[in-house]
Amino acid sequence: MKRFLALPVFFFAAVLLQAETIKMKDGSLISGSILSQTQYTLNLATSYGNITLNQREIEQILPDKHRVVLKGGSQLIGVILDLDEFNLKLQTEDGATVNVDMPQIVSIEAYDYDRGQNAQKEFVEKTQQAQAAQLAAAQAQTQGTVAAEGGLTFDSDINQVFDSKEATVVNGAVITPTGRVQEAAAKPLTDEEAFLQGAKPAQAPKQYTEEIKKELLAENSGKKKDKKALPKESDFSKYFALQLGTRLTDLKLDNSSRGDYWTADDNAIDVGGSAIAVNGKFLWRLRDSNFWLGPTLGFSNIPNNSFADKEKTAVDDPSRYPDPEVKTSGRVLNLGVATHYYLTPKSRFAFYLVGTAGLEMLKLNYRGEIQSHSFSSNGLSLSAGAGVETWVDDLMLGVEVREIYAKRGGDLSGSADTNLLITLHTSWKF
């Protein structure tokens, strides 16, 4: 029979279920798809053509059996009860039910009931020739139609199928001709002999069943394995991540040095807030260690803020001389080097330490009613923190928390030196 390797499960299941094996009373075995059948006949489509079989000559329609070859050479024979993308449920010849994980299966083949393709081809050809000869003989004769009890009719087609002939009278005696004499079929092979043809004769099918039962019990003992194994960390040398989160910026603007203007109550104005942060990094593994190193680029906005400026020479009368309104916004750009050190690289959840060093460039836009300008603060930026990642199919999802250190100067000297950055990220290892 035709072999089927480990194909996608739905296509695979559809192919396996379409063949039937018919066992004849003379020991012959013929495989094909049943086109139709009645009380007297069965029409079968085989690989060598369509034939009509006599129901009286059929001993049994054998169940669909398959041979399952597993990793390591073990094999199972039985009827497939259920099949999905993770598991195959098989009823073996001794009546036991076995569940097999799909990754353990090397191939699945239709069970070879027959004695090989040549024997099947010979049987089909002989049957077709005999039926063609009977049809030609039937057409040469004119036969009536006899009404049978129950309304059934028997004509030349029934005679053809059952190989019957009309009785004749010779010298007053009725002579009933004998039916077609079939050629004696060769002694059929046993199921085990047919199965072992073309396969290495290692053990009997029942022994295969006992061995695979032991293997499955050994694998399922202890901690249950995941359906899909985690990728091996040693297979990757490059890492790329995209991060999105928030940066809690603490910025204070001291406007007292600007000529005629001064900040309310001589205090610095809060121009910071929660900023949207976007980062990216590309890292390389350092040899076979848990250290990864590479460049990183980050961007975050400074949210919009507004406040009222004070003029030293103006009368403090808001109804007649309102204080001018000032609006601020800006951005922060980080360019540097990042490093990861993985604490649990082989676990489902990989925890790591992260650090960065580089240049931070901050620009704050000051937009007043009379004039506008900007403040800048550039300098060294350092950060340290921790993160965790987990595999989801072929990519990783994670979260990272870092404390960023950056010293401010000039009009922003009253700002905090540290800010907190929290991001979610998607990463790829390749």
C-alpha positions in Angstrom: 0.0 0.0 0.0 1.0 3.6 -0.4 3.0 5.1 2.4 2.3 8.4 4.1 4.9 10.4 5.9 4.3 13.0 8.7 2.2 15.6 6.7 -0.1 18.3 8.2 -2.5 16.5 10.3 -5.8 17.3 8.7 -4.6 16.4 5.2 -3.0 13.3 6.6 -6.1 12.1 8.4 -8.2 12.6 5.3 -5.9 10.5 3.2 -5.6 7.7 5.7 -9.4 7.1 6.0 -10.2 6.7 2.3 -8.9 3.1 1.7 -10.7 -0.2 2.5 -9.3 -3.7 2.4 -11.6 -6.6 1.4 -10.7 -10.2 2.4 -12.1 -12.8 0.0 -13.1 -16.4 1.1 -10.3 -17.8 -1.1 -7.7 -15.8 1.0 -7.2 -13.0 -1.5 -6.9 -9.4 -0.2 -7.8 -6.5 -2.3 -7.6 -2.8 -1.4 -9.5 0.2 -2.8 -12.4 2.6 -2.2 -15.9 1.3 -2.0 -18.0 3.0 -4.7 -21.3 1.3 -3.9 -22.7 -2.0 -2.6 -26.0 -3.9 -2.6 -27.2 -7.1 -1.0 -25.5 -9.0 -3.8 -22.6 -6.9 -5.1 -19.8 -4.5 -4.1 -18.3 -2.1 -6.5 -14.6 -1.3 -5.6 -12.2 1.3 -7.2 -8.6 0.0 -7.0 -5.3 1.4 -8.2 -5.7 -0.8 -11.3 -9.3 -0.2 -12.2 -12.9 -0.7 -11.0 -14.2 -4.2 -10.3 -17.5 -5.7 -9.0 -17.2 -8.3 -6.3 -19.7 -11.0 -5.4 -21.0 -10.5 -1.8 -21.1 -14.4 -1.4 -17.3 -14.5 -2.1 -16.4 -11.8 0.5 -15.4 -13.0 3.9 -14.8 -9.7 5.6 -14.2 -6.0 5.2 -11.1 -5.5 7.3 -10.7 -2.5 9.6 -8.4 0.2 8.6 -5.1 -0.5 10.3 -1.9 1.6 10.2 1.7 1.1 11.1 3.2 3.9 13.3 7.0 4.2 13.2 8.4 6.1 16.2 11.8 7.7 16.8 14.3 5.0 17.9 12.8 2.4 15.6 9.8 1.3 17.7 6.6 0.5 15.9 2.9 0.2 16.6 0.1 -1.5 14.6 -3.6 -0.7 15.2 -6.7 1.3 14.3 -6.4 5.1 14.6 -9.2 6.3 16.9 -8.4 10.0 17.0 -5.8 12.3 15.5 -5.0 16.0 16.0 -1.9 18.2 15.7 -0.5 17.1 19.1 -1.6 13.5 19.7 -2.5 10.3 18.0 -4.8 7.8 19.7 -4.3 4.2 18.6 -6.1 0.9 19.5 -3.5 -1.9 19.1 -4.1 -5.5 18.0 -4.3 -6.7 21.6 -7.1 -4.2 22.4 -5.0 -1.7 24.3 -5.4 2.1 23.7 -2.2 4.1 23.3 -1.7 7.9 23.1 1.3 9.0 21.1 2.7 12.5 20.9 3.0 13.7 17.3 6.7 14.8 17.6 7.6 11.2 18.4 6.2 9.9 15.1 8.6 9.4 12.2 6.0 8.1 9.7 2.5 6.5 9.5 1.8 3.8 6.8 -1.4 2.0 5.8 -1.1 -1.6 7.1 -0.1 -3.9 4.3 -2.9 -6.6 4.4 -2.3 -7.8 0.9 0.6 -9.8 -0.5 2.1 -6.9 -2.4 1.1 -4.8 -5.4 1.8 -7.6 -8.0 -0.6 -10.0 -6.3 -3.3 -7.3 -6.1 -2.8 -6.3 -9.7 -3.1 -9.9 -10.8 -6.3 -10.4 -8.9 -7.9 -7.3 -10.3 -6.9 -8.1 -13.9 -8.2 -11.7 -13.7 -11.5 -10.5 -12.2 -11.9 -7.9 -14.9 -11.2 -10.4 -17.7 -13.7 -12.9 -16.2 -16.4 -10.3 -15.9 -15.8 -9.0 -19.4 -16.1 -12.6 -20.8 -19.3 -13.2 -18.8 -20.8 -9.9 -20.1 -20.0 -10.8 -23.7 -21.6 -14.2 -23.3 -24.6 -12.7 -21.6 -25.1 -10.2 -24.5 -25.0 -13.1 -27.0 -28.0 -14.7 -25.4 -31.6 -13.5 -25.1 -32.8 -14.1 -21.6 -36.1 -13.2 -20.1 -36.7 -11.5 -16.8 -38.2 -13.5 -13.9 -40.2 -11.6 -11.3 -39.2 -12.6 -7.8 -41.1 -12.4 -4.6 -41.1 -9.0 -3.0 -41.0 -7.2 -6.4 -37.3 -7.9 -7.1 -36.2 -8.8 -10.7 -33.3 -11.1 -11.7 -31.9 -10.7 -15.2 -28.6 -11.2 -17.0 -26.8 -8.8 -14.7 -27.6 -11.1 -11.7 -26.5 -14.1 -13.7 -23.3 -12.3 -14.6 -22.6 -11.3 -11.0 -23.3 -14.8 -9.5 -21.9 -16.6 -12.5 -25.1 -18.6 -13.0 -26.4 -20.4 -16.2 -29.7 -21.7 -17.3 -30.4 -25.4 -16.8 -30.8 -27.6 -19.9 -32.8 -30.8 -20.5 -30.9 -33.8 -22.1 -32.8 -37.0 -22.7 -35.5 -36.0 -20.3 -33.0 -35.3 -17.5 -32.4 -31.8 -16.1 -28.8 -30.9 -16.0 -27.6 -27.9 -13.9 -24.3 -26.5 -15.1 -21.6 -25.8 -12.6 -20.5 -22.2 -12.0 -17.2 -20.7 -12.9 -14.3 -22.6 -11.5 -11.9 -20.2 -9.9 -8.2 -20.7 -10.1 -6.8 -21.9 -6.9 -5.3 -19.0 -5.1 -1.8 -19.3 -3.7 -1.7 -19.8 0.0 -2.0 -16.3 1.6 0.6 -15.0 3.9 -0.3 -14.4 7.5 -0.8 -10.9 8.7 2.6 -10.9 10.4 4.4 -12.2 7.2 2.7 -9.5 5.1 3.6 -6.8 7.6 7.2 -7.9 7.8 7.8 -7.8 4.1 10.0 -4.8 3.3 10.5 -4.1 7.0 13.4 -5.2 9.2 12.2 -8.2 11.2 12.9 -7.0 14.6 10.0 -8.0 16.8 6.3 -9.0 16.5 3.7 -6.3 16.5 2.5 -7.2 20.0 6.1 -6.7 21.3 6.2 -3.3 19.6 3.1 -2.4 21.5 4.6 -3.4 24.9 7.9 -1.5 24.2 6.2 1.8 23.2 3.9 1.6 26.2 7.0 1.4 28.4 8.6 4.3 26.5 5.5 6.5 26.9 5.2 5.7 30.6 8.8 6.6 31.2 8.5 9.9 29.3 5.3 10.9 31.1 6.6 10.1 34.6 7.8 13.1 36.6 7.3 16.6 35.3 5.1 16.8 32.2 6.8 18.1 29.1 5.6 21.1 27.2 3.9 20.6 23.9 6.7 22.7 22.2 10.2 22.7 23.5 11.9 26.0 24.3 14.5 27.2 21.8 18.1 26.6 22.8 19.9 29.7 23.9 23.1 28.4 22.4 21.5 28.6 18.9 21.4 32.4 19.0 24.1 35.1 18.7 22.1 38.3 17.9 19.3 40.1 19.7 17.0 42.9 18.5 14.3 44.6 20.7 11.7 47.3 20.3 10.5 49.0 23.5 7.6 51.2 24.3 6.8 52.7 27.7 6.8 55.7 29.9 9.5 57.9 31.5 8.8 59.8 34.6 10.7 63.1 34.0 11.3 65.5 36.9 12.3 68.8 35.3 12.5 72.2 37.1 12.9 75.4 35.1 14.5 78.4 37.0 13.5 81.6 35.0 15.0 84.1 37.3 18.1 84.8 35.2 16.0 86.1 32.3 16.1 89.9 32.5 12.8 91.4 33.7 11.0 88.1 34.3 11.0 86.0 37.4 9.2 82.8 38.4 6.3 82.8 40.8 7.4 83.0 44.4 11.0 82.8 43.3 10.5 79.0 42.9 11.5 76.8 39.9 8.6 75.8 37.7 7.8 72.1 37.1 8.0 71.4 33.4 8.3 67.6 33.4 5.8 64.8 33.7 5.1 61.4 32.3 6.7 61.1 28.9 6.2 58.5 26.2 9.4 56.6 25.5 10.5 54.6 22.5 13.7 52.6 22.5 15.5 50.1 20.3 18.6 48.0 20.8 20.7 45.5 18.8 23.0 43.2 20.9 25.5 40.5 20.2 26.4 37.6 22.5 29.9 37.7 23.9 31.3 34.3 22.9 29.1 31.6 24.6 28.5 33.6 27.8 25.3 35.1 29.2 26.6 38.6 28.4 25.1 40.5 25.4 26.4 43.9 24.2 25.4 46.4 21.5 24.2 49.9 20.6 20.9 51.4 21.8 18.8 54.4 20.7 16.0 56.0 22.7 13.6 58.9 22.3 11.1 60.4 24.8 8.9 63.5 24.7 8.6 66.2 27.3 4.8 66.7 27.8 3.2 70.1 27.4 3.1 72.4 30.4 2.0 76.0 31.0 2.5 78.6 33.7 2.2 82.4 34.2 5.4 84.5 34.1 5.9 87.5 36.3 7.2 90.9 35.2 9.2 92.8 37.8 8.2 96.3 36.6 4.5 95.5 36.1 1.8 96.4 38.7 0.6 93.3 40.4 -3.0 93.8 39.3 -4.2 90.7 37.3 -7.4 92.4 36.2 -5.5 95.3 34.5 -2.1 93.7 33.8 -2.4 90.0 33.4 0.8 87.9 33.7 1.9 86.6 30.4 1.3 82.8 29.8 4.2 80.6 28.9 4.0 77.1 27.4 6.8 74.5 27.4 7.4 71.1 25.6 10.4 69.3 24.4 12.2 66.0 23.7 15.1 63.8 25.1 17.4 61.8 22.8 19.6 59.0 24.2 22.4 57.3 22.2 24.7 54.8 23.8 25.7 51.2 24.5 23.5 48.6 26.3 24.4 45.3 28.0 22.3 42.3 29.2 23.3 39.7 31.6 20.9 36.7 31.7 20.3 35.1 35.1 18.0 32.3 33.9 18.6 31.9 30.1 17.1 28.4 29.9 13.9 29.0 31.8 10.5 29.7 30.4 10.9 33.2 32.0 14.3 34.6 31.4 15.4 37.2 34.0 18.2 39.6 33.2 20.1 42.6 34.4 20.4 45.6 32.1 22.7 48.6 32.0 23.4 51.5 29.5 25.9 54.3 29.1 25.9 57.1 26.5 25.0 60.7 25.7 21.6 62.3 26.5 20.5 65.4 24.6 17.6 67.4 26.1 15.9 70.3 24.5 13.0 72.3 26.1 11.0 74.8 24.0 9.8 78.0 25.8 6.9 79.7 24.1 5.8 83.0 25.7 3.4 85.7 24.5 6.2 88.2 23.8 9.1 86.0 22.9 10.1 82.3 22.5 13.4 80.5 22.9 14.7 77.1 24.1 16.8 75.5 26.8 19.3 72.7 26.2 21.0 70.2 28.5 23.4 67.7 27.1 25.6 65.3 29.0 26.5 61.8 30.2 23.6 59.4 30.9 23.8 56.1 32.8 21.1 53.6 33.6 20.7 50.3 35.4 17.8 48.0 36.0 16.2 44.5 35.4 13.9 42.8 33.0 12.2 39.5 32.2 11.3 37.9 28.8 9.3 34.8 27.7 9.0 33.0 24.4 5.8 33.3 22.4 6.2 31.2 19.2 9.3 32.6 17.5 9.6 35.9 19.4 9.9 37.1 23.0 7.7 39.4 25.0 8.9 41.2 28.1 9.0 44.1 30.5 12.0 46.2 31.6 12.5 48.7 34.4 15.5 51.1 34.5 16.6 54.0 36.7 18.3 56.7 34.5 20.9 59.1 35.8 21.6 62.4 34.0 22.9 65.6 35.6 21.2 68.9 34.5 22.7 72.3 34.3 21.9 76.0 33.7 18.3 76.9 34.0 17.4 73.2 34.6 19.9 72.7 37.4 17.1 72.3 39.9 15.9 69.1 38.2 16.2 65.6 39.7 19.3 63.7 38.6 17.4 60.4 38.2 14.3 59.4 36.3 12.4 56.1 36.2 11.8 54.3 32.8 9.3 51.4 32.5 8.8 49.7 29.1 7.2 46.7 27.4 9.1 45.2 24.6 9.1 42.6 21.7 12.4 41.0 20.9 13.9 38.5 18.5 16.9 36.3 18.8 18.6 34.9 15.7 
